[in-house]
């Protein structure tokens, strides 16, 4: 069996209702899907985090190095691509591209062996996972408190028992919104806040101290990801557990952050950190540094399926009856690709998501829907 060809699908769809975080505006959803075809007919699907146009160009540059090779040599291919492109970047877009290719290779392996990826990676600890709703962005053209309240009410009605909202829009406004959300959801629903690195260390510390009265589970990306010293300081200058890591790429980037004591909760994204091969190594680092792993998830149904295979193998930490359960980030912002490109959508029931048990990622692609969203096929 050999890799016959590699194709990319750049999905793009303008949003009827644009929204923004502290540092980014979203008027269009774009994601890059990677498809690897083998000479025996097997196909694997992957996804890259980040800028879709850049990811597409890099995947195309990497493709000739994989064509003609055995797709089951996954670790060998990862190291070859990393070494070949390391001078162009050990972080960022190079690793995003490797991530998408790596996920697709694991999908092929699952279909070859007729097993879910979780089984190939050592076996599953669970068949379902608790999900938390990610939302609470600032909707453009709408009054913030009204749109946020409506959205949070919707999460509760849908059965979610945990919610994450966006902040980073100013201390006074953020504290008002956090208080309002806590009042809506009551004391029993878990609440997390994500600043998308919208603060400096002083402002983040002040917000954390004042927001702690609202029983916040974690304070995500309080400052820019490069500011590792500030991350470390925030763990002692304010009382809310600090989370981050979606843009700390590879085991080396994660290891540096863990060595400096930057976070209480690490959040690697499979589609950006280096794929399933790399995140499996990062789980060992989490054991060594005794840091909880709650992966970041942002993308299409393919990214969600890959995340679920990872959540299946997350070990209990610590391995006891009282261990914290795995927690899946379930993005609830407008995204037409989350379910439409899958023949069977991944849904939740009262905040619980079943992990696909089919071979590979456990999902099948609706090619007609995929084509309808594809901007630049290759």
ZALUM-537207 format. One record per residue (C-alpha): residue number from 1; residue in one letter; x, y, z. Coordinates in Angstrom, 2 decimals. Layout:
N
+-----+---------+---------+---------+---------+
: num : residuo :      px :      py :      pz :
+-----+---------+---------+---------+---------+
: NUM :       a :       X :       Y :       Z :
...
+-----+---------+---------+---------+---------+
***
This chain:
378
+-----+---------+---------+---------+---------+
: num : residuo :      px :      py :      pz :
+-----+---------+---------+---------+---------+
:   1 :       x :    0.00 :    0.00 :    0.00 :
:   2 :       x :    1.31 :    3.41 :   -1.01 :
:   3 :       x :    0.15 :    7.01 :   -0.83 :
:   4 :       x :   -1.12 :    7.81 :   -4.32 :
:   5 :       x :   -2.09 :   11.48 :   -3.96 :
:   6 :       x :   -2.79 :   14.25 :   -1.45 :
:   7 :       x :   -5.59 :   16.75 :   -1.91 :
:   8 :       x :   -6.72 :   19.81 :    0.00 :
:   9 :       x :  -10.19 :   21.27 :    0.41 :
:  10 :       x :  -10.30 :   24.91 :    1.48 :
:  11 :       x :  -13.77 :   25.38 :    2.94 :
:  12 :       x :  -15.16 :   28.90 :    3.07 :
:  13 :       x :  -18.55 :   30.33 :    4.01 :
:  14 :       x :  -19.51 :   33.94 :    4.84 :
:  15 :       x :  -21.32 :   34.28 :    8.17 :
:  16 :       x :  -24.78 :   35.78 :    8.35 :
:  17 :       x :  -23.92 :   37.04 :   11.83 :
:  18 :       x :  -20.23 :   37.98 :   12.23 :
:  19 :       x :  -18.66 :   37.89 :   15.69 :
:  20 :       x :  -15.38 :   38.76 :   17.37 :
:  21 :       x :  -13.07 :   37.78 :   20.20 :
:  22 :       x :  -10.71 :   40.18 :   21.95 :
:  23 :       x :   -8.16 :   39.85 :   19.15 :
:  24 :       x :   -9.94 :   38.54 :   16.03 :
:  25 :       x :  -13.04 :   39.19 :   13.94 :
:  26 :       x :  -14.92 :   36.39 :   12.18 :
:  27 :       x :  -16.89 :   37.39 :    9.09 :
:  28 :       x :  -16.19 :   34.12 :    7.26 :
:  29 :       x :  -15.51 :   30.60 :    8.48 :
:  30 :       x :  -12.57 :   29.00 :    6.69 :
:  31 :       x :  -10.94 :   25.64 :    7.39 :
:  32 :       x :   -8.51 :   23.45 :    5.48 :
:  33 :       x :   -9.29 :   19.75 :    5.06 :
:  34 :       x :   -6.55 :   17.31 :    4.01 :
:  35 :       x :   -7.39 :   14.17 :    2.03 :
:  36 :       x :   -4.82 :   11.41 :    1.49 :
:  37 :       x :   -5.65 :    8.74 :   -1.09 :
:  38 :       x :   -3.88 :    5.37 :   -1.30 :
:  39 :       x :   -3.35 :    3.13 :   -4.29 :
:  40 :       x :   -5.61 :    0.45 :   -2.76 :
:  41 :       x :   -8.55 :    2.85 :   -2.40 :
:  42 :       x :   -8.17 :    3.71 :    1.28 :
:  43 :       x :   -8.68 :    7.39 :    2.13 :
:  44 :       x :   -7.74 :    9.37 :    5.21 :
:  45 :       x :   -9.03 :   12.76 :    6.33 :
:  46 :       x :   -7.31 :   15.41 :    8.42 :
:  47 :       x :   -7.62 :   19.09 :    9.27 :
:  48 :       x :   -5.26 :   22.00 :    9.91 :
:  49 :       x :   -5.78 :   24.70 :   12.49 :
:  50 :       x :   -5.22 :   28.33 :   11.55 :
:  51 :       x :   -5.04 :   30.31 :    8.33 :
:  52 :       x :   -6.50 :   28.07 :    5.64 :
:  53 :       x :   -4.75 :   29.65 :    2.63 :
:  54 :       x :   -1.31 :   29.39 :    4.25 :
:  55 :       x :   -1.98 :   25.84 :    5.41 :
:  56 :       x :   -3.01 :   24.83 :    1.91 :
:  57 :       x :    0.21 :   26.14 :    0.38 :
:  58 :       x :    2.37 :   24.32 :    2.92 :
:  59 :       x :    0.49 :   21.02 :    2.61 :
:  60 :       x :    0.99 :   21.22 :   -1.16 :
:  61 :       x :    4.71 :   21.78 :   -0.60 :
:  62 :       x :    4.91 :   18.77 :    1.71 :
:  63 :       x :    2.84 :   16.40 :   -0.43 :
:  64 :       x :    5.60 :   15.24 :   -2.83 :
:  65 :       x :    7.64 :   13.97 :    0.14 :
:  66 :       x :    4.81 :   11.58 :    1.06 :
:  67 :       x :    3.52 :   10.35 :   -2.30 :
:  68 :       x :    4.73 :    6.80 :   -2.98 :
:  69 :       x :    5.39 :    6.09 :    0.70 :
:  70 :       x :    3.71 :    3.58 :    3.01 :
:  71 :       x :    0.99 :    5.53 :    4.90 :
:  72 :       x :    1.40 :    3.31 :    7.95 :
:  73 :       x :    4.90 :    4.67 :    8.65 :
:  74 :       x :    3.31 :    7.54 :   10.55 :
:  75 :       x :    6.07 :    8.38 :   13.02 :
:  76 :       x :    8.69 :    8.18 :   10.28 :
:  77 :       x :    6.72 :   10.60 :    8.10 :
:  78 :       x :    6.21 :   13.04 :   10.98 :
:  79 :       x :    9.91 :   13.24 :   11.73 :
:  80 :       x :   10.84 :   13.49 :    8.06 :
:  81 :       x :    8.48 :   16.42 :    7.47 :
:  82 :       x :    9.53 :   18.18 :   10.65 :
:  83 :       x :   13.23 :   17.88 :    9.81 :
:  84 :       x :   12.68 :   18.85 :    6.19 :
:  85 :       x :   10.79 :   22.05 :    7.09 :
:  86 :       x :   12.21 :   22.92 :   10.52 :
:  87 :       x :   14.29 :   25.80 :    9.13 :
:  88 :       x :   11.04 :   27.42 :    7.97 :
:  89 :       x :    9.54 :   27.19 :   11.45 :
:  90 :       x :    9.36 :   24.89 :   14.46 :
:  91 :       x :    6.04 :   26.49 :   15.38 :
:  92 :       x :    3.02 :   27.90 :   13.60 :
:  93 :       x :    1.92 :   27.14 :   10.05 :
:  94 :       x :    4.50 :   24.41 :    9.38 :
:  95 :       x :    3.20 :   22.43 :   12.35 :
:  96 :       x :   -0.43 :   23.14 :   11.41 :
:  97 :       x :    0.22 :   21.52 :    8.04 :
:  98 :       x :    1.98 :   18.50 :    9.57 :
:  99 :       x :   -0.98 :   18.15 :   11.95 :
: 100 :       x :   -3.51 :   17.78 :    9.15 :
: 101 :       x :   -1.39 :   15.24 :    7.31 :
: 102 :       x :   -0.71 :   13.26 :   10.49 :
: 103 :       x :   -4.41 :   13.01 :   11.37 :
: 104 :       x :   -5.19 :   11.77 :    7.86 :
: 105 :       x :   -2.48 :    9.09 :    8.12 :
: 106 :       x :   -3.94 :    7.86 :   11.41 :
: 107 :       x :   -7.38 :    7.75 :    9.76 :
: 108 :       x :   -5.93 :    5.55 :    7.02 :
: 109 :       x :   -4.31 :    3.28 :    9.61 :
: 110 :       x :   -7.63 :    2.88 :   11.37 :
: 111 :       x :   -9.34 :    1.87 :    8.14 :
: 112 :       x :   -6.49 :   -0.50 :    7.25 :
: 113 :       x :   -6.73 :   -2.30 :   10.59 :
: 114 :       x :  -10.51 :   -1.78 :   10.89 :
: 115 :       x :  -10.15 :   -0.18 :   14.32 :
: 116 :       x :  -10.85 :    3.27 :   15.74 :
: 117 :       x :   -7.76 :    5.41 :   16.17 :
: 118 :       x :   -8.15 :    5.23 :   19.94 :
: 119 :       x :   -7.62 :    1.47 :   19.81 :
: 120 :       x :   -4.46 :    1.84 :   17.74 :
: 121 :       x :   -3.15 :    4.40 :   20.23 :
: 122 :       x :   -3.42 :    2.06 :   23.20 :
: 123 :       x :   -7.11 :    1.65 :   23.87 :
: 124 :       x :   -9.97 :    3.78 :   25.16 :
: 125 :       x :  -10.69 :    4.75 :   28.74 :
: 126 :       x :  -14.23 :    5.88 :   27.87 :
: 127 :       x :  -16.92 :    5.64 :   25.20 :
: 128 :       x :  -18.44 :    9.07 :   25.81 :
: 129 :       x :  -17.31 :   12.42 :   27.13 :
: 130 :       x :  -18.83 :   15.42 :   28.85 :
: 131 :       x :  -18.84 :   18.50 :   26.61 :
: 132 :       x :  -18.71 :   22.15 :   27.48 :
: 133 :       x :  -20.24 :   24.81 :   25.24 :
: 134 :       x :  -17.82 :   27.37 :   23.81 :
: 135 :       x :  -19.45 :   30.63 :   22.78 :
: 136 :       x :  -20.08 :   34.04 :   24.20 :
: 137 :       x :  -18.22 :   35.94 :   21.51 :
: 138 :       x :  -19.15 :   39.56 :   20.93 :
: 139 :       x :  -21.74 :   39.52 :   18.14 :
: 140 :       x :  -21.22 :   42.40 :   15.72 :
: 141 :       x :  -24.19 :   44.72 :   15.42 :
: 142 :       x :  -25.89 :   43.48 :   18.59 :
: 143 :       x :  -25.91 :   44.74 :   22.15 :
: 144 :       x :  -23.41 :   42.55 :   24.04 :
: 145 :       x :  -25.38 :   41.80 :   27.20 :
: 146 :       x :  -28.53 :   40.90 :   25.27 :
: 147 :       x :  -26.84 :   38.56 :   22.79 :
: 148 :       x :  -24.73 :   36.95 :   25.51 :
: 149 :       x :  -27.75 :   36.33 :   27.72 :
: 150 :       x :  -29.72 :   34.78 :   24.87 :
: 151 :       x :  -26.82 :   32.53 :   23.94 :
: 152 :       x :  -26.19 :   31.32 :   27.49 :
: 153 :       x :  -29.89 :   30.60 :   28.01 :
: 154 :       x :  -29.71 :   28.47 :   24.86 :
: 155 :       x :  -26.77 :   26.47 :   26.23 :
: 156 :       x :  -28.66 :   25.70 :   29.42 :
: 157 :       x :  -31.80 :   24.69 :   27.54 :
: 158 :       x :  -29.67 :   22.37 :   25.36 :
: 159 :       x :  -28.47 :   20.56 :   28.49 :
: 160 :       x :  -24.86 :   21.73 :   28.79 :
: 161 :       x :  -23.50 :   21.59 :   32.34 :
: 162 :       x :  -20.42 :   23.67 :   31.56 :
: 163 :       x :  -19.98 :   26.90 :   29.54 :
: 164 :       x :  -17.07 :   29.03 :   28.36 :
: 165 :       x :  -17.53 :   32.67 :   27.40 :
: 166 :       x :  -15.21 :   35.16 :   25.74 :
: 167 :       x :  -13.82 :   38.15 :   27.59 :
: 168 :       x :  -11.01 :   40.63 :   26.91 :
: 169 :       x :  -13.27 :   43.56 :   26.02 :
: 170 :       x :  -12.33 :   45.71 :   29.03 :
: 171 :       x :  -12.29 :   45.02 :   32.76 :
: 172 :       x :  -15.54 :   46.76 :   33.63 :
: 173 :       x :  -17.50 :   45.22 :   30.78 :
: 174 :       x :  -16.03 :   41.76 :   31.35 :
: 175 :       x :  -16.81 :   41.73 :   35.06 :
: 176 :       x :  -20.36 :   42.86 :   34.35 :
: 177 :       x :  -20.82 :   40.10 :   31.77 :
: 178 :       x :  -19.30 :   37.40 :   33.98 :
: 179 :       x :  -21.61 :   38.39 :   36.84 :
: 180 :       x :  -24.63 :   38.37 :   34.53 :
: 181 :       x :  -23.80 :   34.92 :   33.14 :
: 182 :       x :  -23.30 :   33.46 :   36.61 :
: 183 :       x :  -26.68 :   34.88 :   37.62 :
: 184 :       x :  -28.32 :   33.25 :   34.58 :
: 185 :       x :  -26.77 :   29.80 :   34.97 :
: 186 :       x :  -26.87 :   29.56 :   38.76 :
: 187 :       x :  -24.26 :   28.05 :   41.07 :
: 188 :       x :  -24.17 :   24.49 :   39.72 :
: 189 :       x :  -23.12 :   25.07 :   36.08 :
: 190 :       x :  -19.36 :   25.26 :   35.48 :
: 191 :       x :  -18.20 :   28.58 :   34.03 :
: 192 :       x :  -14.91 :   29.28 :   32.26 :
: 193 :       x :  -13.58 :   32.54 :   30.79 :
: 194 :       x :  -11.32 :   32.98 :   27.75 :
: 195 :       x :   -9.58 :   36.30 :   27.07 :
: 196 :       x :   -7.94 :   35.19 :   23.80 :
: 197 :       x :   -4.81 :   36.96 :   25.08 :
: 198 :       x :   -6.66 :   40.27 :   25.26 :
: 199 :       x :   -4.95 :   41.55 :   28.44 :
: 200 :       x :   -1.52 :   42.36 :   29.76 :
: 201 :       x :   -0.38 :   40.72 :   32.99 :
: 202 :       x :   -1.48 :   43.55 :   35.30 :
: 203 :       x :   -5.01 :   43.77 :   33.89 :
: 204 :       x :   -5.37 :   39.99 :   33.79 :
: 205 :       x :   -4.35 :   39.70 :   37.44 :
: 206 :       x :   -6.86 :   42.34 :   38.46 :
: 207 :       x :   -9.66 :   40.69 :   36.51 :
: 208 :       x :   -8.83 :   37.28 :   37.94 :
: 209 :       x :   -8.92 :   38.57 :   41.51 :
: 210 :       x :  -12.26 :   40.30 :   41.04 :
: 211 :       x :  -13.85 :   37.54 :   38.94 :
: 212 :       x :  -12.92 :   34.74 :   41.35 :
: 213 :       x :  -16.05 :   35.48 :   43.42 :
: 214 :       x :  -18.10 :   34.02 :   40.54 :
: 215 :       x :  -16.57 :   30.53 :   40.89 :
: 216 :       x :  -14.64 :   30.36 :   37.61 :
: 217 :       x :  -13.17 :   26.98 :   36.67 :
: 218 :       x :  -10.34 :   28.43 :   34.59 :
: 219 :       x :   -8.99 :   31.65 :   33.06 :
: 220 :       x :   -7.91 :   30.84 :   29.51 :
: 221 :       x :   -5.27 :   32.69 :   27.48 :
: 222 :       x :   -5.14 :   35.73 :   29.76 :
: 223 :       x :   -2.10 :   37.18 :   27.96 :
: 224 :       x :   -0.27 :   36.66 :   24.65 :
: 225 :       x :    1.16 :   33.14 :   24.27 :
: 226 :       x :    4.74 :   34.41 :   24.02 :
: 227 :       x :    4.59 :   35.90 :   27.53 :
: 228 :       x :    5.53 :   32.75 :   29.44 :
: 229 :       x :    6.80 :   34.69 :   32.46 :
: 230 :       x :    3.45 :   36.46 :   32.73 :
: 231 :       x :    1.62 :   33.14 :   32.56 :
: 232 :       x :    3.75 :   31.85 :   35.42 :
: 233 :       x :    3.20 :   35.01 :   37.48 :
: 234 :       x :   -0.58 :   34.90 :   36.96 :
: 235 :       x :   -0.80 :   31.55 :   38.70 :
: 236 :       x :    0.20 :   33.28 :   41.95 :
: 237 :       x :   -1.07 :   36.85 :   41.40 :
: 238 :       x :   -4.73 :   35.84 :   41.02 :
: 239 :       x :   -6.68 :   32.81 :   42.32 :
: 240 :       x :   -8.33 :   31.32 :   39.19 :
: 241 :       x :   -6.59 :   28.31 :   37.57 :
: 242 :       x :   -4.73 :   29.41 :   34.43 :
: 243 :       x :   -5.27 :   27.59 :   31.10 :
: 244 :       x :   -3.59 :   27.91 :   27.72 :
: 245 :       x :   -1.60 :   26.17 :   25.03 :
: 246 :       x :   -3.61 :   26.11 :   21.81 :
: 247 :       x :   -0.75 :   27.99 :   20.10 :
: 248 :       x :    2.16 :   26.29 :   21.86 :
: 249 :       x :    3.13 :   23.89 :   19.12 :
: 250 :       x :    4.88 :   20.49 :   19.36 :
: 251 :       x :    6.18 :   18.68 :   22.42 :
: 252 :       x :    9.01 :   21.20 :   22.63 :
: 253 :       x :    6.73 :   24.21 :   22.83 :
: 254 :       x :    4.51 :   22.52 :   25.40 :
: 255 :       x :    7.50 :   21.28 :   27.42 :
: 256 :       x :    8.94 :   24.80 :   27.71 :
: 257 :       x :    5.64 :   26.12 :   29.05 :
: 258 :       x :    5.28 :   23.27 :   31.52 :
: 259 :       x :    8.87 :   23.61 :   32.71 :
: 260 :       x :    8.20 :   27.26 :   33.54 :
: 261 :       x :    4.99 :   26.43 :   35.41 :
: 262 :       x :    2.82 :   28.49 :   33.06 :
: 263 :       x :   -0.53 :   26.76 :   33.40 :
: 264 :       x :   -2.70 :   24.60 :   35.60 :
: 265 :       x :   -4.52 :   23.27 :   32.50 :
: 266 :       x :   -2.83 :   22.64 :   29.15 :
: 267 :       x :   -4.91 :   22.92 :   25.97 :
: 268 :       x :   -3.14 :   21.48 :   22.90 :
: 269 :       x :   -5.14 :   21.47 :   19.66 :
: 270 :       x :   -4.62 :   18.28 :   17.65 :
: 271 :       x :   -4.95 :   20.18 :   14.36 :
: 272 :       x :   -2.21 :   22.62 :   15.34 :
: 273 :       x :    0.11 :   21.01 :   17.89 :
: 274 :       x :    1.46 :   18.39 :   15.49 :
: 275 :       x :   -1.40 :   15.94 :   15.08 :
: 276 :       x :   -2.28 :   12.80 :   16.98 :
: 277 :       x :    1.30 :   11.53 :   16.93 :
: 278 :       x :    2.54 :   14.60 :   18.75 :
: 279 :       x :   -0.31 :   14.98 :   21.21 :
: 280 :       x :    0.27 :   11.43 :   22.42 :
: 281 :       x :    3.77 :   12.49 :   23.47 :
: 282 :       x :    2.35 :   15.59 :   25.15 :
: 283 :       x :    0.14 :   13.40 :   27.33 :
: 284 :       x :    3.33 :   11.96 :   28.82 :
: 285 :       x :    4.51 :   15.49 :   29.62 :
: 286 :       x :    1.20 :   16.12 :   31.37 :
: 287 :       x :    1.87 :   13.08 :   33.57 :
: 288 :       x :    5.41 :   14.23 :   34.34 :
: 289 :       x :    4.39 :   17.77 :   35.28 :
: 290 :       x :    1.05 :   16.78 :   36.85 :
: 291 :       x :   -0.92 :   19.20 :   34.67 :
: 292 :       x :   -4.49 :   18.56 :   33.56 :
: 293 :       x :   -5.05 :   18.25 :   29.80 :
: 294 :       x :   -8.24 :   19.74 :   28.32 :
: 295 :       x :   -7.61 :   19.88 :   24.55 :
: 296 :       x :   -8.62 :   22.89 :   22.48 :
: 297 :       x :  -11.07 :   22.13 :   19.65 :
: 298 :       x :  -11.98 :   24.54 :   16.84 :
: 299 :       x :  -12.89 :   23.39 :   13.36 :
: 300 :       x :  -15.10 :   21.13 :   11.28 :
: 301 :       x :  -16.60 :   17.76 :   12.06 :
: 302 :       x :  -13.24 :   16.22 :   11.16 :
: 303 :       x :  -11.44 :   18.18 :   13.88 :
: 304 :       x :  -14.20 :   17.24 :   16.31 :
: 305 :       x :  -13.90 :   13.54 :   15.40 :
: 306 :       x :  -10.12 :   13.66 :   15.88 :
: 307 :       x :  -10.59 :   15.35 :   19.25 :
: 308 :       x :  -12.99 :   12.62 :   20.34 :
: 309 :       x :  -10.46 :    9.91 :   19.48 :
: 310 :       x :   -7.97 :   11.78 :   21.67 :
: 311 :       x :  -10.47 :   12.16 :   24.50 :
: 312 :       x :  -11.03 :    8.42 :   24.41 :
: 313 :       x :   -7.38 :    7.80 :   25.34 :
: 314 :       x :   -6.93 :   10.60 :   27.90 :
: 315 :       x :   -5.86 :    8.72 :   31.03 :
: 316 :       x :   -7.58 :    9.42 :   34.34 :
: 317 :       x :   -5.46 :   11.87 :   36.28 :
: 318 :       x :   -4.78 :   10.70 :   38.89 :
: 319 :       x :   -5.93 :    7.11 :   38.23 :
: 320 :       x :   -8.44 :    6.93 :   41.06 :
: 321 :       x :  -12.19 :    6.74 :   41.56 :
: 322 :       x :  -12.31 :   10.49 :   42.12 :
: 323 :       x :  -10.32 :   11.46 :   39.04 :
: 324 :       x :  -11.50 :   14.40 :   36.97 :
: 325 :       x :  -13.42 :   13.33 :   33.89 :
: 326 :       x :  -12.30 :   14.27 :   30.38 :
: 327 :       x :  -13.93 :   17.46 :   29.11 :
: 328 :       x :  -14.61 :   18.15 :   25.42 :
: 329 :       x :  -14.68 :   21.66 :   24.00 :
: 330 :       x :  -17.80 :   21.78 :   21.83 :
: 331 :       x :  -17.78 :   25.01 :   19.81 :
: 332 :       x :  -21.30 :   26.40 :   19.45 :
: 333 :       x :  -20.53 :   29.39 :   17.22 :
: 334 :       x :  -21.93 :   29.51 :   13.67 :
: 335 :       x :  -20.07 :   26.88 :   11.64 :
: 336 :       x :  -21.74 :   25.19 :    8.65 :
: 337 :       x :  -18.93 :   22.63 :    8.40 :
: 338 :       x :  -19.35 :   21.13 :   11.87 :
: 339 :       x :  -22.07 :   18.73 :   10.83 :
: 340 :       x :  -22.89 :   19.20 :    7.14 :
: 341 :       x :  -19.69 :   17.65 :    5.74 :
: 342 :       x :  -20.27 :   14.45 :    7.75 :
: 343 :       x :  -22.78 :   11.86 :    6.64 :
: 344 :       x :  -23.75 :   11.48 :   10.30 :
: 345 :       x :  -23.28 :   14.56 :   12.47 :
: 346 :       x :  -21.60 :   14.50 :   15.87 :
: 347 :       x :  -24.14 :   15.77 :   18.37 :
: 348 :       x :  -24.52 :   15.99 :   22.12 :
: 349 :       x :  -27.36 :   14.90 :   24.35 :
: 350 :       x :  -27.61 :   16.88 :   27.56 :
: 351 :       x :  -23.96 :   17.81 :   27.22 :
: 352 :       x :  -22.72 :   14.24 :   26.59 :
: 353 :       x :  -21.06 :   13.24 :   23.30 :
: 354 :       x :  -20.60 :    9.64 :   22.21 :
: 355 :       x :  -17.16 :    8.83 :   20.80 :
: 356 :       x :  -17.39 :    7.35 :   17.27 :
: 357 :       x :  -16.57 :    3.63 :   17.27 :
: 358 :       x :  -16.02 :    3.11 :   13.54 :
: 359 :       x :  -12.60 :    2.62 :   11.96 :
: 360 :       x :  -10.17 :    5.52 :   11.91 :
: 361 :       x :  -11.80 :    8.77 :   12.92 :
: 362 :       x :  -15.13 :    6.95 :   12.95 :
: 363 :       x :  -16.84 :    9.35 :   10.55 :
: 364 :       x :  -17.66 :    9.43 :    6.84 :
: 365 :       x :  -17.49 :   12.49 :    4.61 :
: 366 :       x :  -20.38 :   13.83 :    2.54 :
: 367 :       x :  -18.47 :   14.69 :   -0.64 :
: 368 :       x :  -21.35 :   16.64 :   -2.15 :
: 369 :       x :  -21.53 :   18.91 :    0.89 :
: 370 :       x :  -17.73 :   19.18 :    0.97 :
: 371 :       x :  -17.65 :   20.30 :   -2.66 :
: 372 :       x :  -20.38 :   22.89 :   -2.08 :
: 373 :       x :  -18.18 :   24.66 :    0.50 :
: 374 :       x :  -14.80 :   24.19 :   -1.19 :
: 375 :       x :  -13.23 :   27.46 :   -2.33 :
: 376 :       x :  -10.02 :   26.22 :   -3.96 :
: 377 :       x :   -9.91 :   22.44 :   -4.59 :
: 378 :       x :   -6.65 :   20.70 :   -5.33 :
+-----+---------+---------+---------+---------+
***
